[in-house]
Amino acid sequence: MIRTGPAGYPEGSRTPAEAVRKVKAAGLDALEIQFVRNVLFDRTKAEEARSAAAEKEVLLSVHAPYYISLNSSSPETRSKSEDWILRAMHGAEAFGAWMVVVHAATYGEDARNATERVIESLSRVREAADAVPLRAVIGLETMGKKAAWGTVPEILEVMEEVHGVMPVVDFAHLQARGPALDAGRLHSLLEALSGVPRLHCHLSGIEFTEAGERRHLRLGEGLDHLMVLDALRDSGREATVICESTSPMEDSQIIRRRLVRSI
C-alpha cells in the first residue's frame, strides 16, 4: 500500500485534528506535521489529532527543525542539535507519529568525519529516546544540496550502526544532487533499499543549479514525477509519499490519482 498526503496542515485548518480530517476528506491518508521552525504543540490538541488520525486511518509523521547540525565543529551545537531531535521525538510521541524526519548535517570543513559524527550523535539520541521511551523512527533525509550530508550510502552506513533509523527518500533532492533520475537509477535505488520495511518518501518539483537544490516547485517541474510514481508502484513496496511541492494538497491528490489509475 502506498499512502499519500501533504507536508503541513491543509489551508484553513484551525486545529491539528481538523487538519487530519481535511486530509482524509480529500481522499488522502498521510500527513507530515511541520516542526521545522520550532517544536511547539498543545498536548490536548495533539491527543485529539492522534485520535482523529487513528479513526480516519491517516498515518502521521513529523519533520524536525532545520537547525540540526550533527557535524558541527562545536560540541555545543551538536548537543543542541541532538536536543532538537529529541524534542521532535517527544512531539511525535504526543501525536502518535511513526517517524521524525531529520536533515542531519552539512559537510562543513570536516567531510571525512561527518558520517562518524552523525552516528555518534544519533546513538546518543536513540539511547535517550529508548529510556523514555520515545518510539518514533529517526528518518534521515536524502539531501539536495551537494554541501549537505545525506546520500543514500551515507544513510545506509548509519542504519548499520544505529537501530531505529530509516531513510527518507526525497526524489526531488536526488534529482537536484545528480545524476539525473531515470528508470535505471530508480530501480537501483529501490533495490538498494529493499531491506527497508516501509519507504518514507518526499516528492515535489525542483529547481536546481550546479550546487544542487535551489527550491521546491509544483509537480512536473524539474522532475518526471510520473516516472517516479510508476517505479515506486511497480516495486510493490509499502511506502508513504509526502508531497512537498508549493501546492501540497492539490499535488497530493494528483499523486493519489496517478497511483489509483495505475493499479
Buried (B, 14 or more C-beta within 10 A) or exposed (E): EBBBBBBBBBEEBEBBBBBBBBBBEBEBBBBBBBBBEEBEBEEEBBBBBBEBBEEBEBBBBBBBBEEBBBBBEEEEBBEBBBBBBBBBBBBBBBBBBBBBBBBBBBBBEEEEEBBBBBBBBBBBBBEBBEEEEBBBBBBBBBBBBBEBBBBBEBBBBBBEBBEBBBBBBBBBBBBBBEEEBEEEBBEEBBEEBEEBEBBBBBBBBBEBEEEBBBBBBBBBBBBBBBBBBBBBBEBEBEBBBBBBBBBBBBBBBBBBEBBEEEE
